[in-house]
Amino acid sequence: MDAVSAIVNCDFEAAESLRGSLDEQQVSDVIALYLGTADWGQKDIAIHLLQDCEPSVVEAVMRDALQSPTVETRALALCSLKNDFAMFERFLRNGFVDASLVDAAIESEFRT
């Protein structure tokens, strides 16, 4: 399955298997799909796929993803924008991503 199909079908497992292997055209296709949909289920999967890309290439979609209703997506977007995936660990509480920690970090980094 290709990246766009994984997103359109909301197939997280297929998307996970494609992570880190997207070529430049596939990244462009995923970004175009992201920008063309209002479906946060699809957008969340797109962000999952794009998290391993060069931050400057995906900056616009990552900034938009800070508005996702899904806390994990917001956390990934922030980590990508800061180019610091080690910070993801700071968002965990009892093994789960804590929305209050993520949202406080977003507020601190981008809205002050």
N, C-alpha and C positions, 0 to 999 in steps of 0.2 A: 504494500500500500504506500502511496506517496504522501507527502506532508499535507497537501491541500485536502486530499480525500480523508486523511485521519482527522483533520480539523472539522470538515463539513459533516462527517459521520460521528463527531464527538467521541472518537475512539482513542482514549487516553493511552491504552496499552500500545497501540500502533505508533502513536506519537512518541512515547517513551523509547521505543525501539529505534526511532529515527533521530533522536537527540544527538547533537554533535556531528552528524554526518551530512548536514544540508550543504549543498553547493550554493554559489552566489545566486543563481537563478531561482532555486528553491526558496532561499531566504527572501528574495524580492517577491515571489509569489505569496509567501506566508504573510509578509508585511501588507501586500495589497489586499489580501483576504481580510486581514485584521482591520484595516482601515475602511473596508467596504461593508462590514457587518456591524450590527448593533447587538448581536447575540453574545452575551458574556460567556456562555458555555464554550462557544467557538473561540472567542478572544482569549479565554483562560488557557485553552490548549495551545493556541498560537504562542502565547508568552512562554509556556513551558518549553516549546520547541526552540524558541529564539533565545533562551537564557544563556546559551553557550556561545552566542555570536559576539563579535566585536561590539562593545558598548556604543561606540559612535554610530554604527550602522543601524542599531535598533533603538536609539535614544527616543525618538518621537513616540513609538508604540509603548515603550516602557514608561514614559511619562504619563501617557493616557492610562496605562494599566494601574497606576497608583489609585485610580478611581474604581477598580474592580470590586464587586461585592464579595469576591473570594479573597480571604485574608492571605492565603498562600501565594496567590498571584501578586497581590500588593507587595508581599515580602520579596518575592523573586524580582519584581520590577525594581524595587529599591536597591537590592543587592547588585543588580545589573548596572543601574545608573551610577552607583558608587564604585563599581568594579571591585566589589569586596563580598564574595560569597561566604566568607567566614562569619560575617555579621548575621547570617541566617540563624546560626546557633543561639545568638542573643535573643532571638524572637521566640524561642521555645520555652514553654512552661509545662512541666509534667508530660513532655513528649509531644506536645501539640503547639502549633503556631498560635501565639496569643495576639489577638487583634489589638488590644490596648497598647502592647509594646510596639507593634508594627506602625500603628497610626501615630503614636507619639514620635517615633523616629521619622516618619514622613513629615509630620508637622515641623519637627526640628530642622530637618534638612532642606525642605522646599517651600515652606509657607511662613517663615519668620521674617 
